[in-house]
Amino acid sequence: MMDVRGKRVVVAGLGASGGAAARLLAERGARLVLSDRSDAIDIRGLPQGELRLGSEDPRALDGADLVVVSPGVPPSAPMLREADRRRIPIIGEIELAAAIIEAPIVAITGTNGKSTVTVLAGEMFKAAGYRTFVGGNLGQPLSEAVACRPEVAVAEVSSFQLERIVRFKPRVGVYLNLTEDHLDRYRDLAEYGRAKARLFANQDTNDFALLSRDDPNVWALAPSLRARVTGFGMTPDPRLARCLWLAGDRILWRDGEREMSVDLSGYRPGGRHNRINAMAAAGAALVLGVGEAPIERALREFRPLPHRMEFVAERQGVTYIDDSKGTNVGAVCEALAALSGRVILIAGGTDKGGDYAPLKPSFADKVRLLLLIGAARDRMHEALEGTTAIELLLDLKEAVQRAARVAQPGDTVLLSPACSSFDQFRNYAERGKVFQELVRAL
């Protein structure tokens, strides 16, 4: 257990994650320096400490014993570079929390689907009667689990959070997939993948690693892991002692000589990706001893999360779908694969450095019009020109109105941007909310 009493700790980044870390550190007797590049931080709810806002003054590190960094602070930040130069230990918020939480941690990462799997796995543990914390990169920061005293903590973890782990050791680690994303932070897909693979760095033979067999970048990790590896995928692999796969409306699990079957027929979310999400969540519950009945109950009662292929409305035979959480190319490909019929796609936003060309096969015979908005629209247009009809528009309002004018009965108007939202919105949730308001106002 980490002892911070009396130590001078710098908290770098005072968003939700940093604020939760600061409160936990204060409760444990640390002397705090609260630092953020912005001077517009709402300090209500923050504990007492030395405030340093609006700059990254290296003098904040004077006498520091530890730096706790929020995931939004990039490794290249001057504060972190100076801390590294001074050899001051730097950890992330999940490292701090995990050092104090006594319950087993189920940690879920991947480019796409991790929020859905996190919430669904949490519901499975709750249905089995466990006092369960659900959060991490999704909703409540992991530090807030300490006060809850859970029996199981289920956490979504991002690559940003995993960059600064030291001893973070989930009892169950789930790695869903890897596609291009955040290439404004990482040099290439390989570096991004290495950050995510740190999820398993401290696991041993008492722990579990669930890896997608359908993603070669993920499955390639299997031989190098010390944990007990379970591969999950669309089809079985008879060579594996531990395996999850789909057979019709059932999830099948083999663990050595044990086999179990989970009924998937009551699970409402459609699309291949959602069935894989259900399988991954079920796997996390199964390896920790949860039975079929509570898993099936959680599957029946689960509703899709907001802004993830969320039905908004039907207007004059046209369906409107909010997939604002589709912030990378892989997510848009999955969204399009889940739809039948012709699609008018609204995309664009803040470019994250990835390649948009992999969208082309998903567009074939499906996307009849692409409406591009935001800062990335010119780059997306250049990458996708000739694939389908493309129009460049100013903003989301103009795109929704244009889509409504040209849509025909049977079409789907899909917001799935392949980009982050920060050029025009605070986050993907605000973007999705605005989209829904615009649709309902038609």
Order of alpha helices (4+ residues) and beta strands (2+ residues): beta-alpha-beta-beta-beta-alpha-beta-alpha-beta-alpha-beta-alpha-beta-alpha-beta-alpha-beta-alpha-beta-beta-beta-beta-alpha-alpha-beta-beta-alpha-beta-alpha-beta-alpha-beta-alpha-beta-alpha
